[in-house]
């Protein structure tokens, strides 16, 4: 039928149907919003599916990211109450021969994580894994003439690819870009992968810098003008600008620039947020404190350790976050590291941590340092179940997971605080708008922390009490924690003398709405103020109060 033969009525119907069809197309083609880090003032919010998200992560072992092993770890992920799994992608596995890529295992692992309803962070084990080249492909390792290694101070090559080599960088970049292109093809609609770690604890383990002829030439020259300007230093040689840290800064410039190129190339294909993790060291923070704490000896030289953060931030803009790996058990050292990496230009992210302090550090990190994620290492142990040393952090995640929309909004404000037991600390005062809150740490079956005449048999192996208090409104609070009691009084200096509960109950959030699941209890004796008690297994409580 020719156009001129159609009646006006028929054309009106055709136009309406066409408009409806066009309106429907975007809904069919549209994918979920890409994950992104949003900064407002000094606060970062991690948006996943367009909503605030806090990673309750868990990293698998270094050798665990193979399909059968990841399949066997499903129950461990469930027992840990994770919302995100962190796992490696090995360069030598996806590119066994130059230019020939095999993503079959990659796809299988990703499908398994997606089937569990979890998110993923992939860890690129490329040029660097723990300051070495162990996960580079054999065709790279076997050709040192083309892919040069770092030359150590003794003139011999070490187990590290040189960050000054274009051939090394281009080979890594090509593989990383191929991975990101494939990831976009198979995951853009689902957004299972929400972030990418570019390399792993990068740097030079075994030498403070590369002593090859080309590197010696560069080290003898001036600090690049752009870097000196960014760091607000006078121009000069590396030694003139950085003094005793010259060799480490020289390596940090090379390593950060190398990784920035890799990350930027990947973002051109698929712009997921990126981060670099850090093997800590320097200035007394290294695990090997009984040794001289020097770059290239006790930690990889050139990594984004605390005293190199300004350089890394200036030279690697394609990296969205620098994430410290923290295995220290001293709360003083742990908090020092949290404070160093929580910066106005850097969201706090802990992707590797472990051992006893982790369950308490989670409360510090989320409430006091506005962490966007927290993840212990080695969650896939115990033959597919829950590792005993992970039970406490799993309990934290179980208690916390439903509160993420609420807590994420309160991070970075005075309305969210933590109280954590440490040796010698039996209670903490938390100051809010209308109320002072006293948190007492009372682990059952043992004397209070700091008791002088405490019998040896009763001494706690590890402090366990931890509490997070969120002020939801002027007279309303959310409380979660373990082994503690929490009491409210009117703020000091107010016109009120006491407080009492109006409502108190234990529950969870469902789709952002509070649902009471267990009737709460109050303690309203003549001399006791309104108090909630948090048992060893933990509790999530919501209370409403009044003052009189």
HUJO-V568643 format. One record per pair of residues at least 6 apart in sequence whose C-alpha atoms are under 6 Angstrom apart, sorted by sequence separation. I is the first residue (numbers start at 1). GAP is how many residues later the second one is. If there is no record, write none. Layout:
# HUJO-V568643
{{I	GAP} {I	GAP}}
This chain:
# HUJO-V568643
{{38	6} {46	6} {47	6} {95	6} {127	6} {151	6} {280	6} {295	6} {342	6} {365	6} {381	6} {471	6} {508	6} {509	6} {524	6} {38	7} {46	7} {94	7} {150	7} {239	7} {341	7} {430	7} {470	7} {508	7} {523	7} {37	8} {94	8} {149	8} {150	8} {238	8} {429	8} {470	8} {490	8} {507	8} {523	8} {37	9} {94	9} {127	9} {419	9} {429	9} {469	9} {489	9} {507	9} {36	10} {126	10} {150	10} {469	10} {489	10} {506	10} {507	10} {36	11} {149	11} {150	11} {282	11} {428	11} {468	11} {506	11} {35	12} {149	12} {150	12} {427	12} {446	12} {468	12} {506	12} {35	13} {149	13} {427	13} {467	13} {148	14} {222	14} {223	14} {427	14} {467	14} {505	14} {506	14} {222	15} {223	15} {426	15} {466	15} {505	15} {33	16} {221	16} {466	16} {504	16} {32	17} {33	17} {465	17} {281	18} {465	18} {147	21} {65	22} {349	22} {354	22} {65	23} {348	23} {349	23} {351	23} {352	23} {353	23} {426	23} {349	24} {350	24} {351	24} {352	24} {353	24} {425	24} {441	24} {57	25} {280	25} {321	25} {352	25} {424	25} {56	26} {278	26} {321	26} {323	26} {327	26} {423	26} {424	26} {56	27} {57	27} {58	27} {59	27} {60	27} {132	27} {133	27} {323	27} {325	27} {326	27} {327	27} {56	28} {57	28} {58	28} {59	28} {132	28} {325	28} {329	28} {500	30} {359	33} {84	34} {86	34} {88	34} {89	34} {359	34} {506	34} {83	35} {84	35} {85	35} {86	35} {87	35} {88	35} {89	35} {90	35} {91	35} {506	35} {84	36} {86	36} {87	36} {88	36} {89	36} {505	36} {505	37} {67	38} {209	38} {504	38} {208	39} {504	39} {208	40} {443	40} {503	40} {370	41} {422	41} {442	41} {503	41} {67	42} {209	42} {370	42} {421	42} {442	42} {488	42} {502	42} {92	43} {441	43} {487	43} {501	43} {502	43} {92	44} {275	44} {421	44} {440	44} {487	44} {501	44} {91	45} {92	45} {274	45} {275	45} {277	45} {440	45} {486	45} {500	45} {274	46} {275	46} {276	46} {277	46} {278	46} {420	46} {439	46} {486	46} {500	46} {275	47} {277	47} {278	47} {419	47} {439	47} {485	47} {499	47} {419	48} {438	48} {485	48} {499	48} {367	49} {368	49} {418	49} {438	49} {485	49} {498	49} {252	50} {367	50} {418	50} {437	50} {484	50} {498	50} {251	51} {252	51} {367	51} {417	51} {437	51} {483	51} {417	52} {436	52} {482	52} {483	52} {496	52} {248	53} {416	53} {436	53} {482	53} {483	53} {248	54} {264	54} {416	54} {435	54} {482	54} {152	55} {263	55} {415	55} {435	55} {436	55} {256	56} {260	56} {415	56} {434	56} {435	56} {482	56} {434	57} {481	57} {257	58} {260	58} {481	58} {151	59} {152	59} {480	59} {150	60} {151	60} {256	60} {480	60} {151	61} {479	61} {479	62} {478	63} {478	64} {477	65} {477	66} {476	67} {476	68} {475	69} {130	70} {475	70} {128	71} {129	71} {130	71} {131	71} {120	72} {121	72} {128	72} {131	72} {119	73} {120	73} {121	73} {124	73} {126	73} {131	73} {119	74} {121	74} {122	74} {123	74} {124	74} {125	74} {128	74} {131	74} {121	75} {124	75} {201	76} {195	77} {197	77} {201	77} {195	78} {196	78} {197	78} {198	78} {201	78} {195	79} {197	79} {180	86} {208	87} {181	88} {208	88} {173	89} {177	89} {207	89} {206	90} {163	91} {205	91} {206	91} {163	92} {204	92} {208	93} {205	95} {204	96} {203	97} {204	97} {203	98} {203	99} {203	100} {202	101} {402	107} {31	158} {35	159} {131	169} {42	302} {44	303} {76	304} {73	307} {79	307} {76	308} {75	309} {76	309} {75	310} {76	310} {73	311} {72	312} {80	314} {81	316} {57	317} {58	317} {61	317} {81	317} {54	318} {55	318} {56	318} {57	318} {58	318} {59	318} {60	318} {54	319} {59	319} {60	319} {60	320} {58	321}}
